[in-house]
């Protein structure tokens, strides 16, 4: 993927109006593929969204699973 510099959001939306939807769909696809890969490796993967708070900051990881008996979190980034 590549990044582009734009002057403003409206200009960006006018050039590629469906880009946000495309990126969201691509992200969901990658998350589901990684969840399946973790399941195949024997990990217990949650399909429910989870919200955690640490130091007053809330976060919602893309993937929550059990690794070696402990909770593990994973975020998938696409840029």
Backbone as JSON, one array per atom type, in Angstrom:
{
  "sequence": "XXXXXXXXXXXXXXXXXXXXXXXXXXXXXXXXXXXXXXXXXXXXXXXXXXXXXXXXXXXXXXXXXXXXXXXXXXXXXXX",
  "N": [[0.85, -1.17, 0.0], [0.36, 2.31, -0.44], [0.92, 5.71, 0.59], [-0.72, 8.86, 0.26], [-0.42, 12.38, -0.08], [-2.73, 14.81, 0.72], [-4.68, 17.8, 0.24], [-6.99, 18.28, 1.68], [-9.78, 16.73, 3.39], [-12.19, 16.65, 1.88], [-11.28, 16.88, -0.76], [-9.85, 14.53, -0.93], [-11.93, 12.61, -0.62], [-13.38, 13.16, -2.92], [-11.72, 12.29, -4.96], [-11.38, 9.52, -4.54], [-14.0, 8.12, -3.68], [-14.86, 5.72, -2.49], [-12.78, 4.65, -1.08], [-12.37, 4.46, 1.74], [-14.26, 2.51, 2.47], [-13.24, 0.35, 1.01], [-10.74, -0.02, 2.26], [-11.59, -0.68, 4.86], [-13.0, -3.09, 4.38], [-10.89, -4.66, 3.39], [-9.26, -4.72, 5.68], [-10.94, -6.12, 7.49], [-11.0, -8.59, 6.18], [-8.31, -9.42, 6.37], [-8.05, -9.6, 9.16], [-9.87, -11.7, 9.72], [-8.61, -13.79, 8.31], [-6.23, -14.02, 9.8], [-7.26, -14.74, 12.3], [-8.29, -17.27, 11.67], [-5.92, -18.57, 11.02], [-4.63, -18.56, 13.53], [-6.43, -20.18, 14.95], [-6.04, -22.6, 13.61], [-3.53, -23.16, 14.51], [-4.05, -23.95, 17.01], [-4.87, -22.16, 19.0], [-7.19, -20.55, 21.24], [-9.53, -18.49, 20.03], [-11.29, -15.46, 20.3], [-14.44, -14.35, 19.07], [-15.87, -12.23, 19.8], [-16.15, -8.7, 20.3], [-13.83, -6.88, 22.3], [-13.16, -4.54, 24.88], [-10.59, -2.83, 26.42], [-9.11, -1.15, 29.2], [-6.41, 0.86, 30.08], [-4.45, 2.78, 32.06], [-6.23, 4.91, 31.82], [-6.79, 4.99, 29.15], [-8.71, 3.7, 26.58], [-8.93, 0.73, 24.65], [-9.46, -1.36, 21.79], [-8.64, -4.32, 20.71], [-7.98, -5.95, 17.56], [-7.9, -8.72, 17.51], [-8.44, -11.12, 20.0], [-7.07, -13.57, 21.98], [-6.18, -16.77, 23.49], [-3.04, -17.58, 24.59], [-0.67, -19.86, 25.44], [-2.04, -20.29, 27.85], [-2.55, -17.72, 28.69], [-4.02, -14.45, 28.3], [-3.91, -12.89, 25.15], [-3.34, -10.23, 22.87], [-3.96, -8.75, 19.67], [-3.35, -6.42, 17.15], [-4.18, -5.49, 13.9], [-2.59, -3.76, 11.41], [-3.01, -1.76, 8.59], [-1.55, 0.16, 6.22]],
  "CA": [[0.0, 0.0, 0.0], [1.11, 3.56, -0.45], [0.19, 6.83, 1.16], [-0.71, 10.05, -0.57], [-0.65, 13.61, 0.65], [-3.85, 15.55, 0.14], [-4.89, 19.12, 0.84], [-8.11, 18.25, 2.62], [-10.6, 15.53, 3.36], [-13.15, 16.69, 0.78], [-10.53, 16.59, -1.98], [-9.55, 13.1, -0.84], [-13.17, 11.87, -0.87], [-13.79, 13.38, -4.31], [-10.87, 11.5, -5.84], [-11.64, 8.08, -4.34], [-15.08, 8.14, -2.69], [-15.09, 4.42, -1.86], [-11.52, 4.15, -0.53], [-12.55, 4.09, 3.15], [-14.96, 1.22, 2.49], [-12.31, -0.66, 0.51], [-9.74, -0.29, 3.3], [-12.26, -1.37, 5.96], [-13.25, -4.46, 3.93], [-9.59, -5.34, 3.33], [-8.84, -4.93, 7.06], [-11.76, -7.21, 8.03], [-10.56, -9.83, 5.54], [-7.02, -9.79, 6.95], [-8.32, -10.01, 10.54], [-10.48, -13.04, 9.69], [-7.58, -14.74, 7.9], [-5.3, -14.22, 10.92], [-7.99, -15.51, 13.31], [-8.33, -18.65, 11.21], [-4.55, -19.08, 11.14], [-4.4, -18.82, 14.95], [-7.24, -21.36, 15.31], [-5.37, -23.78, 13.05], [-2.35, -23.4, 15.35], [-4.53, -24.47, 18.29], [-5.21, -21.12, 19.96], [-8.61, -20.23, 21.44], [-9.71, -17.12, 19.53], [-12.63, -14.9, 20.57], [-15.09, -13.62, 17.98], [-16.59, -11.1, 20.39], [-15.31, -7.51, 20.49], [-13.43, -6.62, 23.68], [-12.61, -3.21, 25.13], [-9.74, -2.82, 27.59], [-8.67, 0.18, 29.62], [-5.14, 0.87, 30.8], [-3.97, 4.14, 32.24], [-7.24, 5.85, 31.37], [-6.94, 4.91, 27.7], [-9.45, 2.51, 26.16], [-8.51, 0.16, 23.38], [-10.19, -2.53, 21.34], [-7.78, -5.02, 19.76], [-8.66, -6.66, 16.47], [-7.97, -10.15, 17.83], [-8.19, -11.5, 21.38], [-6.94, -15.03, 22.0], [-5.45, -17.36, 24.61], [-1.74, -18.11, 24.17], [0.03, -20.47, 26.58], [-2.86, -20.1, 29.05], [-2.68, -16.3, 29.04], [-4.69, -13.58, 27.34], [-3.03, -12.22, 24.19], [-4.05, -9.28, 22.02], [-3.28, -8.47, 18.41], [-3.93, -5.4, 16.28], [-3.75, -5.59, 12.5], [-2.46, -2.43, 10.82], [-2.8, -1.65, 7.15], [-1.31, 1.56, 5.85]],
  "C": [[0.89, 1.23, 0.0], [0.26, 4.65, 0.2], [0.29, 8.02, 0.21], [-0.97, 11.26, 0.32], [-1.76, 14.38, -0.05], [-4.04, 16.86, 0.89], [-6.02, 19.12, 1.85], [-8.95, 17.01, 2.41], [-11.56, 15.52, 2.18], [-12.49, 16.37, -0.55], [-10.24, 15.09, -2.05], [-10.78, 12.27, -1.2], [-13.62, 12.01, -2.32], [-12.99, 12.51, -5.27], [-11.19, 10.01, -5.75], [-12.75, 7.95, -3.29], [-15.28, 6.82, -1.95], [-13.85, 3.87, -1.16], [-11.66, 3.7, 0.93], [-13.24, 2.73, 3.28], [-14.05, 0.09, 2.03], [-11.29, -1.03, 1.57], [-10.36, -1.05, 4.47], [-12.53, -2.83, 5.6], [-11.97, -5.27, 3.88], [-9.11, -5.67, 4.74], [-9.62, -6.09, 7.68], [-11.32, -8.56, 7.47], [-9.25, -10.32, 6.17], [-7.2, -10.27, 8.39], [-8.9, -11.42, 10.57], [-9.48, -14.11, 9.27], [-6.63, -15.05, 9.05], [-5.98, -15.01, 12.04], [-8.02, -16.99, 12.93], [-6.95, -19.31, 11.35], [-4.24, -19.42, 12.6], [-5.19, -20.05, 15.42], [-6.57, -22.64, 14.82], [-4.12, -24.14, 13.85], [-2.74, -23.86, 16.75], [-4.88, -23.43, 19.34], [-6.73, -20.96, 20.06], [-8.79, -18.76, 21.1], [-11.15, -16.67, 19.77], [-13.15, -14.18, 19.34], [-15.84, -12.4, 18.49], [-15.64, -9.91, 20.54], [-15.03, -7.29, 21.98], [-12.86, -5.21, 23.78], [-11.84, -3.29, 26.44], [-9.35, -1.39, 27.91], [-7.39, 0.04, 30.43], [-4.66, 2.31, 30.88], [-4.94, 5.19, 31.74], [-7.48, 5.85, 29.88], [-7.64, 3.6, 27.35], [-8.95, 2.04, 24.81], [-9.32, -1.08, 23.06], [-9.33, -3.25, 20.3], [-8.6, -5.74, 18.7], [-8.87, -8.13, 16.82], [-7.61, -10.34, 19.3], [-8.15, -13.02, 21.41], [-6.16, -15.48, 23.22], [-4.19, -18.01, 24.06], [-1.01, -18.61, 25.42], [-0.71, -20.21, 27.9], [-3.06, -18.66, 29.47], [-3.36, -15.53, 27.91], [-3.65, -12.9, 26.45], [-3.89, -11.35, 23.27], [-3.25, -9.03, 20.76], [-4.06, -7.41, 17.65], [-3.34, -5.58, 14.89], [-3.74, -4.17, 11.93], [-2.26, -2.55, 9.32], [-2.63, -0.18, 6.83], [-1.06, 1.7, 4.39]]
}
